[in-house]
């Protein structure tokens, strides 16, 4: 069966690490797409505009194959990679962690930076509630009124969420289904001639 379960954070959480005057403020967020990532990072850049660096890492999708790291001016692989390492250590996905650094005047070196970004990220994730998420898909079905009972019967037997909007000509049903069950659902509805399917 297709994997559609994953671990993620339930809500935003924060962490902190200090080293030789530098302050590393970490923020972990649940995210579902790159657009959401961009908005969160932009918001933090504006809020902490006077910070030296805004480094981050994210991982997306139930399989976790989509990810990115950003060192934001720190030495290569000294910030983004350690942040991603903590996301992976917790086996999380659909997660963004941003670490905002205020420079304290003392250079930490690459090793020191890697340790600081790792510890700040770990602290933010330690304060997060880890939950199991499920990948869902949403469909719009349009069909003739006489097929209503057949569709509802399939929805109920598969214990799916659905909402019906009745109209004079065509009926509309919106359905939410686990990604791993979508193919089975569509197969069970394939014999309904009047049915038009749209995946949202």
C-alpha positions in Angstrom: 0.0 0.0 0.0 1.1 3.5 -0.8 2.7 5.3 2.2 0.5 8.2 3.3 1.3 8.5 7.0 4.2 10.7 8.3 5.4 12.4 11.5 5.3 16.2 11.7 4.9 18.9 14.3 1.5 19.9 15.5 2.2 23.6 15.8 4.9 26.2 15.9 7.6 25.8 18.6 10.7 27.7 19.5 14.2 26.9 20.8 17.4 28.8 21.8 21.1 28.3 21.9 23.8 30.8 23.0 27.5 30.6 22.4 30.2 33.2 23.0 27.8 36.1 22.7 26.0 34.8 19.6 22.3 34.0 20.0 20.7 31.3 17.9 16.9 31.5 18.0 15.2 28.5 16.4 11.6 28.3 15.0 9.9 25.1 13.9 6.7 25.1 11.8 4.4 22.6 10.2 4.2 23.4 6.5 2.6 21.8 3.5 4.2 23.5 0.5 7.1 25.7 -0.6 4.8 28.8 -0.8 4.2 28.4 2.9 7.9 28.0 3.6 8.6 31.3 1.7 6.0 33.1 3.8 7.3 31.9 7.1 10.9 32.8 6.2 9.9 36.2 4.9 7.9 36.9 8.1 10.9 36.0 10.3 13.3 38.1 8.1 11.0 41.1 8.6 10.5 40.5 12.4 14.2 40.0 13.1 15.5 42.3 10.4 18.6 43.3 12.5 19.8 39.7 12.8 23.0 38.6 10.9 21.6 35.3 9.4 18.3 33.6 8.8 19.3 30.0 8.1 16.8 27.2 7.5 16.0 23.7 6.2 12.7 22.1 5.3 11.5 18.7 4.2 8.1 18.0 2.5 6.0 15.1 1.5 5.1 11.8 3.1 8.1 10.2 1.4 10.3 13.2 2.5 12.1 13.4 -0.9 11.6 17.1 -1.2 14.0 19.2 0.9 16.2 22.3 0.9 18.9 23.8 3.1 20.0 27.5 3.2 23.1 28.8 4.9 22.2 32.4 4.3 25.8 33.7 4.2 27.3 31.3 6.8 30.1 29.0 5.6 28.8 26.3 3.3 27.0 23.4 5.1 27.6 25.0 8.5 23.9 25.9 9.1 21.3 24.4 6.8 22.7 20.9 6.9 22.8 20.7 10.7 19.3 22.0 10.8 18.1 19.4 8.3 20.0 16.8 10.3 17.8 17.5 13.4 14.6 17.3 11.3 15.8 13.9 10.0 16.9 12.7 13.5 13.2 13.1 14.6 12.0 11.4 11.3 9.9 14.5 10.5 8.5 15.8 7.2 6.2 18.7 6.3 8.4 20.7 8.6 10.4 24.0 8.4 13.0 25.0 10.9 14.5 28.5 10.7 17.4 29.6 13.0 17.9 33.4 13.4 21.5 34.3 14.5 22.5 37.4 16.2 26.3 37.7 16.0 28.1 38.2 19.3 31.4 39.4 17.9 33.4 36.2 18.4 33.9 33.9 15.4 32.8 30.3 16.2 34.5 28.5 13.3 32.7 26.0 11.1 32.6 23.3 13.8 31.2 25.7 16.3 28.6 26.9 13.9 27.5 23.4 13.0 27.2 22.6 16.7 25.2 25.8 17.5 22.7 25.4 14.6 22.3 21.8 15.5 21.6 22.6 19.2 19.2 25.4 18.5 17.2 23.3 16.0 17.2 20.3 18.5 15.8 22.6 21.2 13.0 23.9 19.0 12.0 20.4 18.0 12.2 19.2 21.6 9.5 21.7 22.5 7.3 20.6 19.6 4.4 18.1 19.8 5.1 15.4 17.3 1.9 14.1 15.6 1.1 11.6 12.8 -0.2 13.3 9.7 -2.1 11.7 6.8 -1.9 12.8 3.1 -5.4 13.5 1.9 -6.8 14.2 -1.6 -9.9 16.2 -2.3 -12.2 15.4 -5.2 -15.2 17.1 -6.8 -17.8 14.7 -8.3 -20.6 15.9 -10.6 -23.3 13.3 -11.5 -27.0 12.8 -12.3 -29.4 12.7 -9.4 -30.3 9.0 -10.0 -26.7 8.0 -9.1 -26.8 9.7 -5.7 -27.6 6.6 -3.7 -24.8 4.6 -5.3 -22.2 7.3 -4.6 -23.3 7.7 -1.0 -23.3 3.9 -0.5 -19.6 3.8 -1.6 -18.7 6.8 0.6 -20.3 5.3 3.7 -18.8 1.8 3.1 -15.3 3.3 2.8 -16.0 5.7 5.8 -15.1 8.8 3.7 -15.8 12.5 4.4 -18.2 13.9 1.9 -20.6 16.8 1.3 -23.4 16.9 -1.2 -24.7 19.9 -3.0 -28.0 19.2 -4.7 -29.1 21.0 -7.8 -31.9 20.8 -10.4 -29.7 19.4 -13.1 -26.5 17.9 -11.8 -25.5 17.0 -8.3 -22.1 17.9 -6.8 -20.2 16.0 -4.1 -17.0 17.0 -2.5 -15.0 14.1 -1.0 -11.8 13.9 1.1 -9.9 10.6 1.0 -6.6 9.2 2.1 -4.2 9.3 -0.8 -3.6 5.5 -0.4 -7.4 4.8 -0.8 -8.1 7.2 -3.7 -7.5 4.6 -6.5 -9.8 2.1 -4.7 -12.5 4.7 -4.4 -12.3 5.7 -8.1 -12.3 2.1 -9.2 -15.5 1.5 -7.2 -17.1 4.5 -8.9 -15.9 3.7 -12.5 -19.1 2.1 -13.6 -21.2 5.2 -13.0 -21.7 6.7 -16.5 -22.9 10.1 -15.5 -19.9 10.7 -13.1 -17.4 13.4 -13.8 -14.3 13.5 -11.5 -12.1 16.5 -10.7 -9.1 16.2 -8.3 -8.7 19.5 -6.5 
